[in-house]
Structure formats: structure tokens, C-alpha cells
Amino acid sequence: MNADVIIVGAGPTGLLLAGDLAGAGIRVTLVERRTEQSPLSRAFAVHARTLEMLDMRGLADQALATGTTVPGLLIWDHVKIGMTELPGRHPYMLITPQYEIERLLAKRALDNGAELLAGQEVTGLEQDGGGVDVRVRTLDGDQRTLRTSYVVGADGRYSTVREAAGIPFPGHAVAQSMMLADVRLAERPAELLSVNGVRQGFVFIAPFGDGWYRVIGRNHTNGDLSDEVPVDFEELKWLTRKAYGTDFGMHDPRWMSRFHSEERQAVHYRAGRVFLVGDAAHVHAPAGGQGMNTGLQDAANLSWKLVAAVRGWARPGLLDSYERERHPVGRTVLRTSGLLTRLALLRSPVLRAARNQVSGALMRVGPVRRAAARNMLSGLAIRYRTPGATFAGAGRRVPDFAIDGGTPGRLYEALRGGRFVLSTRLSPPPGWSDRTDHVVPAGAGTRSTLVRPDGYLAWASDKPTSGDLVQALTDWCGPARIG
């Protein structure tokens, strides 16, 4: 084997996965066509659950330093989906360029020992019962074949890995001729993150925090132009004035492009020894800024399962659970982003008025407002189906909590080891220290829990016995290793 795992694509999703695997001692190779990082970026939003994932890797504070936080999203010029009532340490969205997140994740992956093959591309693969042969070609045309146990396609919507694995990618276009630009604004918008749809089209504005703003727009009056047609900056300013009553003194664009928005999802996220993550598995409209977040959480879900498989302690069906858990999440994101986009694209004055009235009324109802923030955007409400579980909260996100005994001082710091965390006041049974870390929860009456490496609840009990701990650890972490 040239590597235990080969990851195709060194974007944020592939880099987080590589960092997790390499940190666990897995031999991982990244294959990336680019030879340097792009200074331009389509993704810009980091939601609360992704910030928690970064916190579990010691990167949240560094990520926050690269951008600006916003308290919510203003839609239809007056309806606010607020984040300030979200539970946890991050009741907001972080607006930062994708390349800043890439930079942090790339450093972590390489520091952990991942190998990066830059300027090389995968041209095909064949798998058998013992592994996968991956054909790689350099920019000079030299070709070779690498052997690995598993392959992960993190190579985007036009994924070579997905095509080679024979996984269908059905879907359709949602909106054509979308304009994108990074610009300066002479006037700061009253709301930092907003979208408004009018008869002529819609415009979305987000701040990067360094004086630059991301503007996305769709002009209904201009027809469906191909992606190759250059963006007319004056057209974008005109559309912004129609949507907001001002163009905010928009000037000095550093990047403009045109794109079309699609809704597609791979029929399967796994084919034998091949897995798909990120845009290779799902693409959708940019509304809500969920694309990069969903991909990063794909990687966090898959990484510890691949570690278990390579190390030989994965329980039967563990690798299959990646698709079972993440495919429904991808489907929900497609529906949510598609709904927001279609509402923004409404042309009828009657339908737009109904949209504004109904959504405004709903957001004034506290439980509905909080549910919208948790369920539509933040990622905090994700719950993974856990067959056979009989305890409350199975498969849910575990909120951060304080730990007795100094360092680490809280759960998410304890999860930085990339292992399961057993939180209990009982003495941990021997034989699982290579796969689990033991902590003592602060506060009396706290139940015992086994937290997965991705921060979701594997097992819990209010009054466990030592035998209960052994059973839970065996179920999730394989048999004990003594000696």
C-alpha cells in the first residue's frame, strides 16, 4: 500500500479529513490538481456547528480571527433569522473567505503528517477486495498507479472519483446566470448579512470583515446567460439599487464571475472502498451559505470511521453508517437552500407580498424563530439515527460542558485527541485507552456518556454499572485490548 487512505481534492473538506486521519496515525495522501491556493473563494459562511467542529480541533479561535461575526440573516428587507438565541459558545455566523479556512486546515493536515501531491490529478481507479488502484497523472503528463485501502472523493461537483466509481449524480438547475462579485462599499449596509428579492431579481450581501463584501445577484430581466458571459458591474449596481434602494457606493471589484446554481445529490455516498464527501456528494444553491459547512461535517463524520476500519476495530456496518447518517443531512440542505432560493426568485408582486407577510409573522413567534435558526442554517439540530438506542438524546450533538481536573477544561478540548470521550465518575475499564479518553464531568448528578469523536452522543446512562461501561465501549469501540 502507498497509503491507507487517498483523498482526492485538497479543498476544506479534503483537508479536514486528511488532518483527522493523519493525526490518528493513518497514512494519508492528498492528490490535488492545483499547485497553489486560490486567492478567490465562493464559500464565505461558517455556521455554529462547524465552529464547534473547528473548536474540537483547536482551530475555532484562529478561524474567528480571520473574519467577522454576524448575528443573523435579514431576508426580504425586514424578516430576520437571528442566531443570538442559539445554544452553545457560537450564537452567530462567521463570515470569512473559504481560503482562510483552507489555510488553517492545510497547516493542520501537513503538521499532522499528511502527504500532499500538488499539481497532480486522478484519471481513474479500480477497486478489488483488498484495496484500490488509483491512476495519477502529473502536469507534465507522467503517470503512475497508487495502491490504497480506501479512496475519498473530495474533488467537487465534477468529481472524477464519483464518475469512476459509477455513482449517479441526478439533479437539475435551480437558477441560471447568477452574478458573483467581491467589492468595496462606500456605505456600510444597516444589516451585515442580508438578501432581498424584488421584481427585477434578488441580491445577497455579506461582509468579509476586512472591507470587502460578497455580492450575489440574479437579474430576471436579462434572461439566462451562459456562465462564460462576463459580469457587467454597472448591471450589478443597478440590480442592487432595485433590491435595496441604494448600491451602497459599490466600487473596485476584485473578482466577478457568473455561475448557475444546481441541486444535485449522489445516489450513494459509498461504493465499496470509495467514499464521497462535500460537493462531490451534493451541490445546491448558495442560499444560507451551507455548502462548505455540510462538506466539513461530512468529513468529521467519516474520518473516525475510517480510522476504526484501518486500525481494525470498526464494528460491522460502521462504514455503511456514513451514508446512512449524512445522506439525509445532504437532502435536507438541498431542500432548505432550494426553498430560500425559490422564495428569493419570486416575480409576482402578490406572491412576494404573501412571502413577506407569512415569513414575517412566523419569525415573530419565538419557538418558530429559534427552530428556524437551529434547523435551517446552524447545523445544531442534526441528529443521527442510532438503531437500537434506548436512551434520551441518542445521535444528537453533545453540548460542550465543563470537566473536573484542570486541563482539558471542557469536553470539546478533550475531543481534540480525535478519540471517543468517556465522561463518567466511575473508573474506566481497562483495554480501550488507545481509542477513548476518560474525563470526569463537573457538577453533581451528571449522567455518564460516551461521546463520538465527531461530538455526537453514542451512549448515555444515569446510573451505569461497570458492566454497562464495558458493553458500551465494546459496542462502539470494539473489543478491549489488554497488555
C-alpha positions as CSV (number, residue, x, y, z in Angstrom):
1,M,0.0,0.0,0.0
2,N,1.2,3.5,-0.9
3,A,-1.2,4.9,1.7
4,D,-4.0,3.8,4.0
5,V,-6.3,6.4,2.5
6,I,-6.0,8.6,-0.6
7,I,-8.1,11.8,-0.6
8,V,-8.7,13.4,-4.0
9,G,-9.1,17.1,-3.6
10,A,-7.4,19.5,-1.1
11,G,-10.3,21.9,-0.5
12,P,-11.6,22.5,3.0
13,T,-13.4,19.1,3.2
14,G,-10.5,17.0,2.0
15,L,-8.1,18.9,4.3
16,L,-10.2,18.5,7.4
17,L,-10.4,14.7,6.7
18,A,-6.7,14.5,6.0
19,G,-5.8,16.3,9.2
20,D,-8.1,13.9,11.2
21,L,-6.7,10.8,9.7
22,A,-3.0,11.9,9.9
23,G,-3.5,13.0,13.5
24,A,-4.6,9.4,14.3
25,G,-1.5,8.0,12.7
26,I,-3.2,6.9,9.4
27,R,-1.0,7.1,6.3
28,V,-3.0,9.6,4.2
29,T,-2.2,11.1,0.8
30,L,-3.9,14.2,-0.7
31,V,-4.0,14.4,-4.5
32,E,-4.7,18.0,-5.7
33,R,-4.6,19.5,-9.3
34,R,-3.8,23.0,-8.0
35,T,-0.2,23.9,-7.3
36,E,-1.1,26.9,-5.1
37,Q,-4.1,28.2,-3.1
38,S,-6.6,30.4,-4.9
39,P,-7.0,34.0,-3.5
40,L,-10.6,33.8,-4.6
41,S,-13.4,32.0,-2.9
42,R,-17.1,31.0,-3.5
43,A,-17.8,29.9,0.1
44,F,-17.9,32.6,2.9
45,A,-20.1,31.4,5.8
46,V,-19.2,29.3,8.8
47,H,-22.1,28.2,10.9
48,A,-22.3,27.4,14.6
49,R,-22.0,23.7,14.4
50,T,-19.0,24.0,12.1
51,L,-17.3,26.4,14.5
52,E,-17.8,23.7,17.2
53,M,-16.2,21.2,14.9
54,L,-13.2,23.5,14.5
55,D,-13.2,24.0,18.3
56,M,-12.8,20.2,18.6
57,R,-9.6,20.6,16.5
58,G,-8.3,23.7,18.3
59,L,-9.0,26.0,15.3
60,A,-12.1,27.9,16.2
61,D,-10.3,31.0,17.7
62,Q,-7.9,31.1,14.7
63,A,-10.9,31.0,12.3
64,L,-12.8,33.7,14.2
65,A,-9.7,36.0,13.9
66,T,-9.9,35.8,10.1
67,G,-13.4,37.3,9.6
68,T,-16.4,39.0,11.2
69,T,-19.3,37.5,13.1
70,V,-22.9,38.5,12.3
71,P,-26.0,37.9,14.5
72,G,-28.3,36.6,11.8
73,L,-29.6,36.8,8.3
74,L,-32.0,39.5,7.1
75,I,-34.4,38.3,4.3
76,W,-37.0,40.2,2.3
77,D,-35.7,43.5,3.7
78,H,-37.4,43.1,7.1
79,V,-37.5,39.5,8.2
80,K,-34.6,38.4,10.4
81,I,-33.5,34.8,11.1
82,G,-31.5,35.6,14.3
83,M,-28.7,33.4,15.6
84,T,-28.3,35.1,19.0
85,E,-30.6,32.6,20.7
86,L,-28.7,29.6,19.6
87,P,-27.3,27.4,22.4
88,G,-23.5,27.0,22.7
89,R,-20.4,29.2,22.5
90,H,-21.1,30.5,19.0
91,P,-24.5,32.1,18.7
92,Y,-23.7,33.7,15.3
93,M,-22.3,33.1,11.8
94,L,-18.7,33.7,10.9
95,I,-18.2,35.4,7.6
96,T,-14.7,34.7,6.2
97,P,-13.3,33.7,2.8
98,Q,-13.0,30.0,2.2
99,Y,-9.3,30.3,1.6
100,E,-8.8,31.3,5.2
101,I,-10.4,28.1,6.4
102,E,-8.3,26.2,3.8
103,R,-5.2,27.7,5.1
104,L,-5.8,26.7,8.7
105,L,-6.8,23.1,7.7
106,A,-3.9,22.7,5.3
107,K,-1.4,23.6,8.0
108,R,-3.0,21.2,10.5
109,A,-3.1,18.4,7.9
110,L,0.6,18.8,6.9
111,D,1.7,19.3,10.5
112,N,0.0,16.0,11.4
113,G,1.9,14.2,8.7
114,A,-0.4,14.1,5.6
115,E,1.3,13.8,2.3
116,L,0.3,16.4,-0.4
117,L,0.7,15.6,-4.1
118,A,0.1,19.0,-5.7
119,G,-0.1,19.5,-9.4
120,Q,-1.4,16.0,-9.9
121,E,-4.8,14.7,-10.9
122,V,-6.6,11.4,-10.6
123,T,-7.6,10.0,-14.0
124,G,-9.3,6.8,-12.9
125,L,-9.4,4.0,-10.3
126,E,-10.2,0.3,-10.0
127,Q,-11.0,-1.5,-6.7
128,D,-11.0,-5.1,-5.6
129,G,-11.5,-6.9,-2.3
130,G,-8.1,-5.8,-0.9
131,G,-7.8,-2.2,-2.0
132,V,-8.0,0.4,-4.7
133,D,-5.6,1.2,-7.5
134,V,-5.6,5.0,-8.3
135,R,-4.2,6.3,-11.5
136,V,-2.5,9.6,-11.1
137,R,-1.1,12.0,-13.8
138,T,1.2,14.9,-13.2
139,L,1.1,18.3,-15.1
140,D,4.0,17.0,-17.2
141,G,1.9,14.0,-18.3
142,D,3.8,11.4,-16.2
143,Q,1.5,8.7,-15.0
144,R,1.7,6.2,-12.1
145,T,-0.7,4.0,-10.1
146,L,-1.0,4.3,-6.3
147,R,-2.4,1.5,-4.1
148,T,-4.5,2.3,-1.1
149,S,-7.1,0.7,1.2
150,Y,-9.7,3.4,0.8
151,V,-10.3,6.4,-1.5
152,V,-12.3,9.5,-0.7
153,G,-13.6,11.8,-3.4
154,A,-13.4,15.4,-2.2
155,D,-13.0,16.6,-5.8
156,G,-16.1,18.8,-6.3
157,R,-19.2,18.7,-8.4
158,Y,-17.3,17.4,-11.5
159,S,-15.8,14.6,-9.4
160,T,-13.6,12.1,-11.2
161,V,-13.8,9.8,-8.3
162,R,-17.6,9.7,-8.4
163,E,-17.6,9.1,-12.1
164,A,-15.0,6.3,-11.8
165,A,-17.0,4.7,-9.0
166,G,-20.1,4.7,-11.2
167,I,-22.3,6.7,-8.7
168,P,-25.1,8.6,-10.4
169,F,-25.4,12.3,-9.6
170,P,-29.0,13.3,-10.5
171,G,-30.4,16.8,-10.2
172,H,-31.3,20.0,-12.1
173,A,-30.5,23.7,-12.3
174,V,-32.2,26.0,-9.9
175,A,-31.2,29.4,-11.2
176,Q,-29.2,30.4,-14.3
177,S,-27.0,33.4,-14.8
178,M,-26.1,34.2,-11.2
179,M,-23.7,37.0,-10.7
180,L,-21.0,37.0,-8.1
181,A,-18.6,39.8,-7.1
182,D,-16.2,40.8,-4.3
183,V,-16.5,44.6,-4.0
184,R,-15.8,47.6,-1.8
185,L,-18.8,49.6,-0.4
186,A,-18.6,53.3,0.4
187,E,-21.7,52.9,2.7
188,R,-22.0,50.0,5.2
189,P,-25.3,48.2,5.0
190,A,-27.5,48.6,8.0
191,E,-27.8,44.8,8.3
192,L,-24.5,43.0,7.9
193,L,-25.9,39.9,6.2
194,S,-29.0,40.2,4.0
195,V,-30.9,39.1,0.9
196,N,-33.8,40.8,-0.8
197,G,-35.8,39.7,-3.8
198,V,-37.8,42.2,-5.9
199,R,-39.5,42.0,-9.3
200,Q,-36.2,42.6,-11.2
201,G,-34.3,39.9,-9.3
202,F,-32.6,39.4,-6.0
203,V,-29.3,40.5,-4.3
204,F,-27.4,38.9,-1.4
205,I,-24.7,40.9,0.5
206,A,-22.2,39.6,3.1
207,P,-19.2,41.2,4.7
208,F,-15.8,39.6,4.9
209,G,-14.8,41.9,7.8
210,D,-11.7,43.3,6.0
211,G,-13.6,46.0,4.0
212,W,-14.6,43.6,1.2
213,Y,-18.1,42.4,0.6
214,R,-19.5,39.4,-1.3
215,V,-22.4,40.3,-3.5
216,I,-24.5,37.6,-5.3
217,G,-27.3,38.6,-7.6
218,R,-29.8,37.3,-10.3
219,N,-31.2,39.7,-12.9
220,H,-34.6,38.4,-14.1
221,T,-34.8,41.0,-16.9
222,N,-31.6,39.9,-18.6
223,G,-32.5,36.3,-19.5
224,D,-30.4,33.2,-18.9
225,L,-26.9,34.0,-19.9
226,S,-24.2,31.3,-20.0
227,D,-21.5,31.2,-17.3
228,E,-18.9,32.4,-19.8
229,V,-20.6,35.8,-20.3
230,P,-18.7,38.5,-18.2
231,V,-20.5,40.2,-15.4
232,D,-21.4,43.8,-16.1
233,F,-20.5,45.7,-13.0
234,E,-23.0,48.5,-13.8
235,E,-25.7,45.9,-14.1
236,L,-24.9,44.5,-10.7
237,K,-25.0,48.0,-9.2
238,W,-28.4,48.7,-10.9
239,L,-29.8,45.4,-9.5
240,T,-28.6,46.3,-6.0
241,R,-30.3,49.7,-6.2
242,K,-33.5,47.9,-7.2
243,A,-33.3,45.5,-4.3
244,Y,-32.1,47.9,-1.6
245,G,-32.8,51.4,-2.8
246,T,-29.0,52.1,-3.0
247,D,-25.9,50.4,-4.3
248,F,-24.0,51.4,-1.1
249,G,-21.4,53.2,-3.3
250,M,-20.2,49.8,-4.7
251,H,-16.7,50.1,-6.3
252,D,-13.4,48.4,-7.1
253,P,-14.5,44.8,-7.7
254,R,-11.6,42.4,-7.3
255,W,-13.4,39.4,-8.7
256,M,-16.5,38.9,-10.8
257,S,-17.9,35.8,-12.3
258,R,-21.2,34.3,-13.5
259,F,-22.4,30.8,-12.4
260,H,-25.5,28.7,-12.4
261,S,-26.9,27.1,-9.3
262,E,-27.8,23.4,-9.3
263,E,-29.4,20.9,-6.9
264,R,-27.7,17.5,-7.2
265,Q,-27.1,14.7,-4.8
266,A,-25.2,11.5,-5.3
267,V,-27.4,8.4,-5.1
268,H,-24.9,6.8,-2.8
269,Y,-22.0,8.2,-0.7
270,R,-20.2,4.9,-0.8
271,A,-19.3,2.3,-3.4
272,G,-17.2,-0.4,-1.9
273,R,-13.9,1.2,-0.8
274,V,-14.8,4.6,-2.3
275,F,-16.5,7.4,-0.4
276,L,-17.8,10.8,-1.5
277,V,-17.7,14.0,0.7
278,G,-18.6,17.7,0.1
279,D,-19.5,18.9,-3.4
280,A,-18.7,15.5,-4.9
281,A,-21.7,14.2,-2.9
282,H,-24.0,17.2,-3.0
283,V,-24.3,20.6,-4.6
284,H,-27.1,23.1,-4.0
285,A,-28.0,26.8,-4.2
286,P,-25.7,29.2,-2.2
287,A,-28.6,30.5,-0.1
288,G,-27.8,30.2,3.6
289,G,-24.1,29.5,2.9
290,Q,-24.3,25.9,3.9
291,G,-22.1,24.2,1.2
292,M,-18.7,24.3,2.9
293,N,-20.3,23.6,6.3
294,T,-22.0,20.5,5.1
295,G,-18.8,19.2,3.5
296,L,-16.7,19.8,6.6
297,Q,-19.3,17.9,8.7
298,D,-19.2,15.1,6.1
299,A,-15.5,14.8,6.7
300,A,-15.9,14.9,10.5
301,N,-18.4,12.1,10.3
302,L,-16.3,9.9,8.0
303,S,-12.8,10.4,9.5
304,W,-13.1,8.5,12.7
305,K,-14.9,5.6,11.0
306,L,-12.0,5.2,8.5
307,V,-9.6,5.3,11.4
308,A,-11.6,2.5,13.0
309,A,-11.6,0.5,9.8
310,V,-7.9,0.9,9.1
311,R,-7.0,0.1,12.8
312,G,-9.2,-3.0,12.7
313,W,-11.7,-2.2,15.5
314,A,-14.6,-0.9,13.4
315,R,-17.8,-2.7,14.3
316,P,-19.8,-4.4,11.5
317,G,-21.6,-1.8,9.4
318,L,-19.7,1.2,10.8
319,L,-18.5,2.4,7.4
320,D,-22.0,2.0,6.0
321,S,-23.3,4.3,8.7
322,Y,-21.5,7.2,6.9
323,E,-24.1,7.2,4.1
324,R,-27.0,6.4,6.4
325,E,-26.2,9.4,8.6
326,R,-25.0,12.0,6.1
327,H,-27.2,11.4,3.0
328,P,-30.4,12.6,4.8
329,V,-28.5,15.7,6.0
330,G,-27.4,16.5,2.4
331,R,-31.0,16.0,1.2
332,T,-32.3,18.5,3.9
333,V,-29.7,21.1,2.9
334,L,-30.8,20.8,-0.7
335,R,-34.4,21.4,0.3
336,T,-33.6,24.3,2.6
337,S,-31.3,26.2,0.3
338,G,-33.7,25.5,-2.6
339,L,-36.6,26.9,-0.7
340,L,-34.8,30.1,0.1
341,T,-33.7,30.5,-3.5
342,R,-37.1,29.9,-4.9
343,L,-38.6,32.4,-2.5
344,A,-36.0,35.0,-3.5
345,L,-36.7,34.4,-7.2
346,L,-40.5,35.1,-6.9
347,R,-41.5,37.6,-9.6
348,S,-45.2,38.0,-8.9
349,P,-46.0,41.0,-6.6
350,V,-48.8,39.1,-5.0
351,L,-46.6,36.1,-4.2
352,R,-43.8,38.3,-2.9
353,A,-46.2,40.2,-0.6
354,A,-47.5,36.8,0.7
355,R,-43.9,35.6,1.2
356,N,-43.0,38.7,3.2
357,Q,-46.2,38.7,5.3
358,V,-46.1,35.0,6.2
359,S,-42.4,34.8,6.9
360,G,-42.5,38.0,9.0
361,A,-45.4,36.6,11.1
362,L,-43.6,33.3,11.6
363,M,-40.4,34.9,12.7
364,R,-42.2,36.8,15.4
365,V,-43.2,33.5,17.1
366,G,-40.3,32.6,19.5
367,P,-40.3,28.8,19.1
368,V,-40.6,29.1,15.3
369,R,-37.8,31.7,15.2
370,R,-35.5,29.6,17.3
371,A,-36.3,26.4,15.3
372,A,-35.6,28.2,12.0
373,A,-32.1,29.2,13.2
374,R,-31.3,25.8,14.6
375,N,-32.8,23.7,11.8
376,M,-32.4,25.7,8.7
377,L,-28.8,27.0,9.0
378,S,-26.8,26.4,12.1
379,G,-26.4,22.6,11.9
380,L,-27.0,22.3,15.7
381,A,-30.2,20.3,15.2
382,I,-28.6,17.5,13.2
383,R,-29.4,14.1,14.8
384,Y,-28.1,10.8,13.5
385,R,-30.4,7.7,13.7
386,T,-28.9,5.2,16.2
387,P,-30.6,1.8,15.7
388,G,-31.3,0.0,19.0
389,A,-30.6,3.0,21.3
390,T,-32.9,3.2,24.3
391,F,-31.6,6.4,26.0
392,A,-32.6,10.0,25.5
393,G,-30.6,12.0,23.1
394,A,-29.1,9.2,21.0
395,G,-27.3,10.5,18.0
396,R,-27.7,14.2,19.0
397,R,-25.0,16.8,19.2
398,V,-23.5,16.8,22.7
399,P,-23.2,20.4,24.0
400,D,-19.8,21.5,25.4
401,F,-19.5,21.0,29.2
402,A,-17.0,21.6,31.9
403,I,-14.7,18.9,33.1
404,D,-13.2,18.4,36.6
405,G,-9.4,18.3,36.9
406,G,-7.9,21.2,35.1
407,T,-6.7,20.6,31.5
408,P,-8.6,19.9,29.4
409,G,-11.2,22.1,31.0
410,R,-14.2,21.2,28.8
411,L,-15.5,18.4,26.5
412,Y,-14.6,20.0,23.1
413,E,-11.0,20.4,24.3
414,A,-10.9,16.7,25.3
415,L,-12.2,15.8,21.8
416,R,-9.1,17.3,20.2
417,G,-7.4,13.9,20.6
418,G,-9.7,12.6,17.9
419,R,-10.9,9.7,20.1
420,F,-14.1,8.8,21.9
421,V,-14.6,10.6,25.2
422,L,-16.0,8.6,28.1
423,S,-17.4,11.0,30.6
424,T,-18.1,9.3,33.9
425,R,-17.3,9.4,37.6
426,L,-16.7,5.6,37.6
427,S,-13.2,4.2,36.9
428,P,-12.9,3.4,33.2
429,P,-12.5,-0.3,32.4
430,P,-9.0,-1.2,31.0
431,G,-8.5,-2.0,27.4
432,W,-9.8,1.0,25.5
433,S,-7.2,3.7,26.2
434,D,-6.0,3.7,22.6
435,R,-9.5,4.6,21.4
436,T,-11.0,6.6,24.2
437,D,-10.1,9.3,26.7
438,H,-11.6,9.4,30.1
439,V,-12.9,12.6,31.7
440,V,-14.9,13.4,34.9
441,P,-17.8,15.8,34.3
442,A,-18.1,18.8,36.6
443,G,-21.2,19.1,38.6
444,A,-23.1,16.5,40.7
445,G,-25.7,14.3,39.1
446,T,-24.3,14.4,35.6
447,R,-25.0,11.3,33.7
448,S,-22.3,9.1,32.2
449,T,-21.9,9.5,28.5
450,L,-19.8,8.1,25.6
451,V,-19.2,10.9,23.0
452,R,-18.2,10.0,19.5
453,P,-15.1,11.7,18.0
454,D,-17.4,14.0,16.0
455,G,-19.2,15.2,19.1
456,Y,-22.4,13.2,18.9
457,L,-23.8,11.0,21.6
458,A,-23.1,7.3,21.3
459,W,-24.3,6.1,24.7
460,A,-25.6,7.5,28.0
461,S,-26.8,6.3,31.4
462,D,-27.9,8.0,34.6
463,K,-26.8,5.1,36.9
464,P,-24.4,2.8,34.9
465,T,-22.6,-0.2,36.3
466,S,-19.0,-1.1,35.3
467,G,-20.6,-3.8,33.1
468,D,-22.6,-1.1,31.3
469,L,-19.4,0.8,30.5
470,V,-17.8,-2.3,29.2
471,Q,-20.8,-3.1,27.0
472,A,-20.9,0.5,25.6
473,L,-17.2,0.6,24.8
474,T,-17.4,-2.8,23.2
475,D,-20.4,-1.9,21.1
476,W,-18.8,1.3,19.8
477,C,-15.0,0.8,20.1
478,G,-14.5,-2.9,19.5
479,P,-13.1,-5.5,22.0
480,A,-10.7,-4.5,24.7
481,R,-7.0,-4.8,24.1
482,I,-5.2,-5.8,27.3
483,G,-1.4,-5.9,27.5
